[in-house]
Amino acid sequence: MSKRTVEVALATPGLDAQGQPTRVPVGVAGEPPPPPPPPPSAEPAEPELGGEHMLVNLGPQHPATHGVLRLVVELDGETVVRVIPHVGYLHSGFEKLGEYRHYNQIIPLTDRTDYLSPMANNVGFALAAERLMGIEITPRCKVLRVIACEMSRIISHMVWLGTTSIDLGAFTPFLWAFQERERIYDLQEMWTGARLTTSVTRVGGMLADIPDGFTEGLRHFTKTYPKTLSEIDRVLTRNAVWAGRTQNVGVMTAEEAIDYSLSGPMLRASGVPYDVRKDHPYLDYETYEFEVPVGEHGDVYDRYLARLEECHQSNRILEQALQRLPDGPVNVDDPRVILPPKSRAMGDMEAMIYHFKQVMEGVKAPVGEAYVGIENPKGELGNYLVSDGTAKPVRWRIRPPSFINLAALAKMAEGHLLSDLIAINASVDIVMGEVDR
Protein backbone atom coordinates (compact mmCIF):
# COMPACT_ATOMS: atom_id res chain seq x y z
CA MET A 1 0.00 0.00 0.00
CA SER A 2 1.43 3.37 -0.97
CA LYS A 3 1.76 6.04 1.60
CA ARG A 4 0.16 9.47 1.27
CA THR A 5 1.78 12.47 2.89
CA VAL A 6 -0.66 14.83 4.54
CA GLU A 7 0.41 18.31 5.44
CA VAL A 8 -1.56 19.93 8.23
CA ALA A 9 -1.54 23.69 8.49
CA LEU A 10 -1.02 24.47 12.13
CA ALA A 11 -1.74 28.02 13.14
CA THR A 12 -3.60 29.97 15.70
CA PRO A 13 -7.02 31.25 14.57
CA GLY A 14 -6.94 34.72 13.09
CA LEU A 15 -9.54 37.41 12.63
CA ASP A 16 -11.41 38.34 9.48
CA ALA A 17 -12.15 41.87 8.29
CA GLN A 18 -15.15 42.14 10.59
CA GLY A 19 -13.11 41.03 13.60
CA GLN A 20 -14.68 37.59 13.79
CA PRO A 21 -12.45 34.54 14.42
CA THR A 22 -11.73 32.43 11.34
CA ARG A 23 -11.26 28.68 11.22
CA VAL A 24 -8.32 27.27 9.26
CA PRO A 25 -9.48 24.13 7.36
CA VAL A 26 -7.42 20.98 7.25
CA GLY A 27 -6.57 20.19 3.63
CA VAL A 28 -4.52 17.83 1.49
CA ALA A 29 -1.38 19.30 0.01
CA GLY A 30 -1.81 20.13 -3.66
CA GLU A 31 -5.66 20.10 -3.63
CA PRO A 32 -7.92 23.13 -3.44
CA PRO A 33 -9.66 23.70 -0.15
CA PRO A 34 -13.25 22.43 0.13
CA PRO A 35 -15.98 24.97 -0.60
CA PRO A 36 -17.37 26.84 2.36
CA PRO A 37 -20.65 25.58 3.79
CA PRO A 38 -23.79 27.31 2.44
CA PRO A 39 -25.26 30.07 4.56
CA PRO A 40 -28.12 28.92 6.78
CA SER A 41 -30.64 31.11 4.92
CA ALA A 42 -30.19 29.34 1.56
CA GLU A 43 -33.09 26.96 0.64
CA PRO A 44 -32.22 23.46 -0.53
CA ALA A 45 -32.83 22.74 -4.22
CA GLU A 46 -36.21 21.15 -4.97
CA PRO A 47 -35.76 17.51 -5.96
CA GLU A 48 -36.85 16.37 -9.41
CA LEU A 49 -39.75 13.93 -8.99
CA GLY A 50 -40.67 11.78 -11.94
CA GLY A 51 -44.36 11.16 -12.66
CA GLU A 52 -46.79 9.87 -15.26
CA HIS A 53 -49.75 11.61 -16.83
CA MET A 54 -53.14 10.39 -15.69
CA LEU A 55 -56.29 9.82 -17.78
CA VAL A 56 -59.56 10.73 -16.07
CA ASN A 57 -63.12 10.29 -17.34
CA LEU A 58 -65.29 13.32 -16.61
CA GLY A 59 -68.82 12.21 -17.47
CA PRO A 60 -70.99 11.07 -19.12
CA GLN A 61 -72.74 10.63 -15.73
CA HIS A 62 -71.29 13.77 -14.17
CA PRO A 63 -73.62 16.66 -13.32
CA ALA A 64 -71.07 19.31 -14.33
CA THR A 65 -70.90 18.06 -17.93
CA HIS A 66 -74.49 19.28 -18.45
CA GLY A 67 -75.71 16.16 -20.18
CA VAL A 68 -74.31 12.87 -21.41
CA LEU A 69 -70.98 14.39 -22.43
CA ARG A 70 -67.84 12.37 -21.74
CA LEU A 71 -64.57 14.26 -21.40
CA VAL A 72 -61.40 12.18 -21.46
CA VAL A 73 -58.93 14.40 -19.62
CA GLU A 74 -55.15 13.91 -19.59
CA LEU A 75 -53.72 15.39 -16.39
CA ASP A 76 -50.23 16.28 -15.26
CA GLY A 77 -50.94 16.54 -11.55
CA GLU A 78 -53.94 18.89 -11.58
CA THR A 79 -53.00 20.61 -14.85
CA VAL A 80 -54.98 19.75 -17.95
CA VAL A 81 -52.70 18.58 -20.74
CA ARG A 82 -55.40 17.51 -23.19
CA VAL A 83 -59.19 17.14 -23.36
CA ILE A 84 -60.99 14.86 -25.80
CA PRO A 85 -64.81 15.30 -25.88
CA HIS A 86 -66.70 12.08 -26.62
CA VAL A 87 -70.24 12.67 -27.90
CA GLY A 88 -72.99 10.48 -29.33
CA TYR A 89 -74.51 8.94 -26.21
CA LEU A 90 -78.02 10.19 -27.08
CA HIS A 91 -77.95 8.94 -30.72
CA SER A 92 -81.29 10.61 -31.49
CA GLY A 93 -81.12 10.67 -35.28
CA PHE A 94 -83.51 13.62 -35.66
CA GLU A 95 -82.26 14.63 -39.11
CA LYS A 96 -82.78 11.14 -40.55
CA LEU A 97 -86.21 10.88 -38.94
CA GLY A 98 -87.14 14.16 -40.62
CA GLU A 99 -86.63 12.64 -44.06
CA TYR A 100 -89.59 10.33 -43.38
CA ARG A 101 -91.94 13.01 -42.00
CA HIS A 102 -94.12 15.71 -43.51
CA TYR A 103 -92.83 19.24 -42.92
CA ASN A 104 -95.28 19.96 -40.10
CA GLN A 105 -94.52 16.58 -38.54
CA ILE A 106 -90.86 17.59 -38.21
CA ILE A 107 -91.66 20.49 -35.87
CA PRO A 108 -92.03 18.23 -32.77
CA LEU A 109 -88.53 16.91 -33.50
CA THR A 110 -87.10 20.44 -33.29
CA ASP A 111 -88.44 20.75 -29.72
CA ARG A 112 -86.14 17.94 -28.68
CA THR A 113 -82.87 19.24 -30.11
CA ASP A 114 -82.18 22.31 -27.96
CA TYR A 115 -84.92 21.53 -25.47
CA LEU A 116 -84.00 24.60 -23.39
CA SER A 117 -85.25 26.95 -26.14
CA PRO A 118 -87.90 24.90 -27.99
CA MET A 119 -89.94 27.77 -29.42
CA ALA A 120 -86.89 29.31 -31.10
CA ASN A 121 -86.12 25.94 -32.72
CA ASN A 122 -89.72 25.76 -33.99
CA VAL A 123 -89.37 29.22 -35.53
CA GLY A 124 -86.05 28.39 -37.21
CA PHE A 125 -87.41 25.31 -38.97
CA ALA A 126 -90.65 27.02 -40.00
CA LEU A 127 -88.71 29.90 -41.59
CA ALA A 128 -86.59 27.44 -43.61
CA ALA A 129 -89.67 25.53 -44.82
CA GLU A 130 -91.44 28.79 -45.73
CA ARG A 131 -88.44 30.02 -47.69
CA LEU A 132 -88.38 26.70 -49.53
CA MET A 133 -92.09 27.05 -50.38
CA GLY A 134 -92.06 30.79 -51.01
CA ILE A 135 -94.57 31.57 -48.25
CA GLU A 136 -94.86 35.07 -46.73
CA ILE A 137 -96.28 34.99 -43.22
CA THR A 138 -98.68 37.58 -41.75
CA PRO A 139 -97.51 40.66 -39.77
CA ARG A 140 -99.07 39.34 -36.54
CA CYS A 141 -97.31 36.01 -36.98
CA LYS A 142 -93.95 37.80 -37.35
CA VAL A 143 -94.36 39.64 -34.05
CA LEU A 144 -95.56 36.51 -32.24
CA ARG A 145 -92.50 34.63 -33.48
CA VAL A 146 -90.22 37.41 -32.22
CA ILE A 147 -91.91 37.08 -28.82
CA ALA A 148 -91.39 33.31 -28.92
CA CYS A 149 -87.68 33.68 -29.80
CA GLU A 150 -86.92 36.24 -27.10
CA MET A 151 -88.80 34.29 -24.43
CA SER A 152 -86.69 31.28 -25.42
CA ARG A 153 -83.50 33.34 -25.16
CA ILE A 154 -84.36 34.40 -21.64
CA ILE A 155 -85.21 30.91 -20.33
CA SER A 156 -82.12 29.41 -21.97
CA HIS A 157 -79.83 32.02 -20.41
CA MET A 158 -81.54 31.58 -17.05
CA VAL A 159 -80.82 27.85 -17.11
CA TRP A 160 -77.21 28.56 -18.08
CA LEU A 161 -76.77 31.17 -15.39
CA GLY A 162 -78.30 29.01 -12.68
CA THR A 163 -76.40 25.82 -13.49
CA THR A 164 -73.09 27.62 -13.99
CA SER A 165 -73.54 29.32 -10.62
CA ILE A 166 -73.96 25.93 -8.97
CA ASP A 167 -70.90 24.57 -10.82
CA LEU A 168 -68.81 27.37 -9.33
CA GLY A 169 -70.32 27.24 -5.85
CA ALA A 170 -73.06 29.91 -5.87
CA PHE A 171 -76.50 28.49 -5.02
CA THR A 172 -78.72 31.54 -4.51
CA PRO A 173 -78.50 32.84 -8.13
CA PHE A 174 -79.65 29.40 -9.25
CA LEU A 175 -82.90 29.83 -7.32
CA TRP A 176 -83.46 33.35 -8.66
CA ALA A 177 -82.80 32.30 -12.25
CA PHE A 178 -85.10 29.29 -12.14
CA GLN A 179 -87.89 31.37 -10.61
CA GLU A 180 -87.82 33.61 -13.69
CA ARG A 181 -87.66 30.58 -15.96
CA GLU A 182 -90.79 29.19 -14.35
CA ARG A 183 -92.63 32.45 -15.02
CA ILE A 184 -91.83 32.13 -18.74
CA TYR A 185 -92.85 28.46 -18.65
CA ASP A 186 -96.23 29.49 -17.27
CA LEU A 187 -96.69 31.78 -20.27
CA GLN A 188 -95.56 29.03 -22.67
CA GLU A 189 -98.03 26.64 -21.10
CA MET A 190 -100.80 29.23 -21.44
CA TRP A 191 -100.02 29.61 -25.16
CA THR A 192 -99.17 26.07 -26.28
CA GLY A 193 -100.42 23.76 -23.53
CA ALA A 194 -96.87 22.49 -22.94
CA ARG A 195 -93.95 23.71 -20.89
CA LEU A 196 -91.04 21.97 -22.64
CA THR A 197 -92.07 20.51 -26.01
CA THR A 198 -94.06 23.44 -27.39
CA SER A 199 -94.36 22.79 -31.18
CA VAL A 200 -95.68 26.35 -31.43
CA THR A 201 -95.18 26.98 -35.17
CA ARG A 202 -96.74 25.61 -38.32
CA VAL A 203 -95.57 26.08 -41.88
CA GLY A 204 -97.30 29.33 -42.79
CA GLY A 205 -98.38 30.29 -39.28
CA MET A 206 -98.66 29.23 -35.66
CA LEU A 207 -100.19 26.46 -33.61
CA ALA A 208 -102.66 29.00 -32.21
CA ASP A 209 -103.04 32.68 -31.47
CA ILE A 210 -102.09 33.87 -27.98
CA PRO A 211 -104.92 33.45 -25.42
CA ASP A 212 -106.62 36.11 -23.34
CA GLY A 213 -104.42 37.33 -20.53
CA PHE A 214 -101.16 36.41 -22.25
CA THR A 215 -100.10 39.96 -23.14
CA GLU A 216 -100.91 41.18 -19.62
CA GLY A 217 -98.86 38.37 -18.11
CA LEU A 218 -95.91 39.02 -20.42
CA ARG A 219 -96.09 42.77 -19.80
CA HIS A 220 -95.94 42.16 -16.05
CA PHE A 221 -92.93 39.91 -16.58
CA THR A 222 -91.04 42.56 -18.60
CA LYS A 223 -91.58 45.11 -15.83
CA THR A 224 -90.41 42.90 -12.96
CA TYR A 225 -87.72 40.78 -14.61
CA PRO A 226 -84.97 43.46 -14.59
CA LYS A 227 -85.05 43.50 -10.78
CA THR A 228 -83.92 39.86 -10.69
CA LEU A 229 -81.16 40.58 -13.20
CA SER A 230 -79.89 43.44 -11.04
CA GLU A 231 -79.86 41.14 -8.00
CA ILE A 232 -77.82 38.52 -9.88
CA ASP A 233 -75.48 41.25 -11.10
CA ARG A 234 -75.05 42.56 -7.54
CA VAL A 235 -74.21 39.12 -6.16
CA LEU A 236 -71.92 37.79 -8.90
CA THR A 237 -70.35 40.47 -11.09
CA ARG A 238 -68.09 42.02 -8.44
CA ASN A 239 -67.79 38.89 -6.31
CA ALA A 240 -64.11 38.09 -5.70
CA VAL A 241 -64.62 34.32 -5.79
CA TRP A 242 -66.69 34.50 -9.01
CA ALA A 243 -64.17 36.82 -10.67
CA GLY A 244 -61.25 34.66 -9.58
CA ARG A 245 -62.86 31.52 -11.01
CA THR A 246 -63.81 33.10 -14.35
CA GLN A 247 -61.40 35.89 -15.31
CA ASN A 248 -58.53 34.92 -17.64
CA VAL A 249 -59.87 31.36 -17.77
CA GLY A 250 -60.63 29.67 -21.11
CA VAL A 251 -59.53 32.63 -23.21
CA MET A 252 -60.31 32.67 -26.95
CA THR A 253 -59.04 35.55 -29.07
CA ALA A 254 -61.20 37.00 -31.83
CA GLU A 255 -59.09 35.29 -34.51
CA GLU A 256 -59.30 31.93 -32.74
CA ALA A 257 -63.06 32.26 -32.24
CA ILE A 258 -63.53 32.92 -35.96
CA ASP A 259 -61.23 30.03 -36.90
CA TYR A 260 -63.30 27.66 -34.75
CA SER A 261 -66.57 28.94 -36.32
CA LEU A 262 -67.93 29.97 -32.94
CA SER A 263 -71.18 31.90 -32.80
CA GLY A 264 -73.51 33.50 -30.29
CA PRO A 265 -72.20 34.72 -26.91
CA MET A 266 -69.08 32.54 -27.33
CA LEU A 267 -68.08 34.57 -30.39
CA ARG A 268 -69.19 37.98 -29.16
CA ALA A 269 -67.38 37.57 -25.83
CA SER A 270 -64.14 37.37 -27.85
CA GLY A 271 -64.80 40.78 -29.39
CA VAL A 272 -66.52 39.84 -32.69
CA PRO A 273 -69.77 41.86 -33.07
CA TYR A 274 -71.69 39.28 -35.12
CA ASP A 275 -75.39 38.72 -34.47
CA VAL A 276 -77.66 37.13 -37.08
CA ARG A 277 -80.51 39.43 -36.03
CA LYS A 278 -78.37 42.43 -37.02
CA ASP A 279 -76.21 41.08 -39.86
CA HIS A 280 -78.83 38.91 -41.63
CA PRO A 281 -82.16 40.19 -40.29
CA TYR A 282 -85.29 38.04 -40.25
CA LEU A 283 -88.77 38.59 -38.78
CA ASP A 284 -88.18 42.38 -39.14
CA TYR A 285 -85.54 42.38 -36.40
CA GLU A 286 -83.91 45.36 -38.12
CA THR A 287 -86.87 47.50 -36.97
CA TYR A 288 -86.32 46.75 -33.26
CA GLU A 289 -84.02 48.79 -31.05
CA PHE A 290 -81.52 46.65 -29.14
CA GLU A 291 -77.80 46.45 -28.54
CA VAL A 292 -75.44 43.53 -29.18
CA PRO A 293 -73.14 43.07 -26.14
CA VAL A 294 -69.52 42.45 -27.14
CA GLY A 295 -66.71 41.40 -24.80
CA GLU A 296 -63.02 42.26 -24.79
CA HIS A 297 -61.09 39.39 -23.22
CA GLY A 298 -62.85 36.26 -24.49
CA ASP A 299 -62.79 34.50 -21.11
CA VAL A 300 -65.47 32.84 -18.99
CA TYR A 301 -66.19 36.13 -17.22
CA ASP A 302 -66.94 37.96 -20.49
CA ARG A 303 -69.25 35.15 -21.60
CA TYR A 304 -71.15 35.59 -18.36
CA LEU A 305 -71.42 39.35 -18.89
CA ALA A 306 -72.54 38.89 -22.51
CA ARG A 307 -75.37 36.53 -21.59
CA LEU A 308 -76.47 38.69 -18.65
CA GLU A 309 -76.72 41.75 -20.89
CA GLU A 310 -78.50 39.76 -23.62
CA CYS A 311 -81.27 39.10 -21.09
CA HIS A 312 -81.71 42.87 -20.66
CA GLN A 313 -81.82 43.34 -24.44
CA SER A 314 -84.32 40.51 -24.93
CA ASN A 315 -86.53 42.19 -22.35
CA ARG A 316 -86.33 45.41 -24.40
CA ILE A 317 -87.36 43.56 -27.55
CA LEU A 318 -90.32 41.94 -25.77
CA GLU A 319 -91.54 45.36 -24.61
CA GLN A 320 -91.37 46.69 -28.17
CA ALA A 321 -93.09 43.60 -29.59
CA LEU A 322 -95.99 43.99 -27.16
CA GLN A 323 -96.40 47.62 -28.20
CA ARG A 324 -96.48 46.88 -31.92
CA LEU A 325 -98.44 43.59 -31.88
CA PRO A 326 -101.01 44.12 -34.68
CA ASP A 327 -104.46 42.63 -35.05
CA GLY A 328 -105.27 40.18 -37.82
CA PRO A 329 -104.78 36.50 -38.59
CA VAL A 330 -101.74 34.51 -37.52
CA ASN A 331 -101.93 32.03 -40.43
CA VAL A 332 -101.70 32.60 -44.17
CA ASP A 333 -104.95 32.39 -46.09
CA ASP A 334 -104.08 29.32 -48.13
CA PRO A 335 -105.99 26.05 -47.52
CA ARG A 336 -103.23 24.09 -49.28
CA VAL A 337 -100.85 25.04 -46.44
CA ILE A 338 -102.99 25.72 -43.37
CA LEU A 339 -105.66 23.31 -42.14
CA PRO A 340 -109.17 24.78 -42.40
CA PRO A 341 -111.03 25.31 -39.11
CA LYS A 342 -112.63 22.19 -37.71
CA SER A 343 -116.06 23.83 -37.85
CA ARG A 344 -115.69 24.37 -41.62
CA ALA A 345 -114.22 20.94 -42.25
CA MET A 346 -117.27 19.31 -40.64
CA GLY A 347 -119.80 21.31 -42.66
CA ASP A 348 -118.21 22.25 -45.98
CA MET A 349 -117.20 19.68 -48.60
CA GLU A 350 -114.33 21.75 -50.08
CA ALA A 351 -112.84 22.39 -46.63
CA MET A 352 -113.09 18.71 -45.78
CA ILE A 353 -111.22 17.80 -49.00
CA TYR A 354 -108.42 20.25 -48.18
CA HIS A 355 -108.26 18.86 -44.63
CA PHE A 356 -108.08 15.28 -45.91
CA LYS A 357 -105.37 16.01 -48.50
CA GLN A 358 -103.19 17.90 -46.02
CA VAL A 359 -103.39 15.20 -43.36
CA MET A 360 -102.88 12.30 -45.76
CA GLU A 361 -100.49 13.83 -48.30
CA GLY A 362 -98.89 16.78 -46.49
CA VAL A 363 -97.78 20.16 -47.80
CA LYS A 364 -95.72 19.70 -50.95
CA ALA A 365 -92.69 21.90 -51.52
CA PRO A 366 -91.26 22.75 -54.95
CA VAL A 367 -87.97 21.21 -56.05
CA GLY A 368 -85.10 23.18 -54.57
CA GLU A 369 -83.14 23.89 -51.43
CA ALA A 370 -83.17 26.52 -48.68
CA TYR A 371 -81.05 27.51 -45.70
CA VAL A 372 -82.11 29.85 -42.90
CA GLY A 373 -79.98 30.77 -39.92
CA ILE A 374 -81.38 32.43 -36.81
CA GLU A 375 -79.76 33.80 -33.66
CA ASN A 376 -80.54 31.11 -31.11
CA PRO A 377 -79.51 31.58 -27.46
CA LYS A 378 -76.43 29.39 -27.98
CA GLY A 379 -75.42 30.78 -31.37
CA GLU A 380 -76.41 30.53 -35.01
CA LEU A 381 -78.95 27.75 -35.52
CA GLY A 382 -79.22 26.83 -39.19
CA ASN A 383 -81.80 24.65 -40.95
CA TYR A 384 -80.98 23.35 -44.42
CA LEU A 385 -83.73 21.66 -46.44
CA VAL A 386 -83.61 19.95 -49.84
CA SER A 387 -86.87 19.12 -51.62
CA ASP A 388 -87.53 16.76 -54.49
CA GLY A 389 -91.08 18.04 -54.97
CA THR A 390 -92.79 15.76 -52.45
CA ALA A 391 -94.26 16.49 -49.01
CA LYS A 392 -91.15 15.15 -47.26
CA PRO A 393 -87.66 16.66 -47.45
CA VAL A 394 -85.08 14.52 -49.15
CA ARG A 395 -82.47 16.01 -46.81
CA TRP A 396 -82.67 17.96 -43.54
CA ARG A 397 -79.50 19.18 -41.90
CA ILE A 398 -79.12 21.30 -38.77
CA ARG A 399 -76.23 23.66 -38.01
CA PRO A 400 -76.11 23.11 -34.23
CA PRO A 401 -74.28 25.93 -32.38
CA SER A 402 -73.65 23.73 -29.31
CA PHE A 403 -71.85 21.08 -31.35
CA ILE A 404 -69.61 23.59 -33.13
CA ASN A 405 -68.85 25.61 -30.00
CA LEU A 406 -67.93 22.42 -28.13
CA ALA A 407 -65.07 21.81 -30.57
CA ALA A 408 -63.15 24.70 -28.98
CA LEU A 409 -63.19 23.13 -25.50
CA ALA A 410 -59.85 21.36 -25.90
CA LYS A 411 -58.16 24.59 -27.00
CA MET A 412 -59.60 26.61 -24.11
CA ALA A 413 -58.85 24.09 -21.36
CA GLU A 414 -55.23 23.30 -22.20
CA GLY A 415 -52.87 24.42 -19.44
CA HIS A 416 -55.61 25.19 -16.91
CA LEU A 417 -56.39 23.33 -13.71
CA LEU A 418 -58.97 20.56 -13.55
CA SER A 419 -61.26 22.83 -11.50
CA ASP A 420 -61.06 25.42 -14.29
CA LEU A 421 -62.25 22.82 -16.80
CA ILE A 422 -65.63 22.79 -15.04
CA ALA A 423 -65.98 26.55 -15.50
CA ILE A 424 -64.79 26.44 -19.12
CA ASN A 425 -67.15 23.62 -20.07
CA ALA A 426 -70.05 25.45 -18.43
CA SER A 427 -69.23 28.66 -20.32
CA VAL A 428 -69.75 26.91 -23.69
CA ASP A 429 -73.46 26.42 -22.81
CA ILE A 430 -74.06 23.10 -24.54
CA VAL A 431 -77.22 21.03 -24.69
CA MET A 432 -76.66 17.42 -25.66
CA GLY A 433 -79.97 17.02 -27.49
CA GLU A 434 -78.56 19.40 -30.08
CA VAL A 435 -75.01 18.03 -30.04
CA ASP A 436 -76.22 14.43 -30.56
CA ARG A 437 -79.05 15.38 -32.87
PyMOL commands that set and color helices and strands:
alter all, ss='L'
color gray80, all
select helices_A, chain A and resi 63-65+94-98+103-111+118-133+139-167+172-192+214-236+240-246+254-259+265-268+276-279+285-287+300-324+342-345+349-361+401-406+409-413+418-428+432-435
alter helices_A, ss='H'
color red, helices_A
select strands_A, chain A and resi 54-58+70-76+79-86+201-202+205-206+368-376+379-387+395-399
alter strands_A, ss='S'
color yellow, strands_A
deselect
rebuild
show_as cartoon
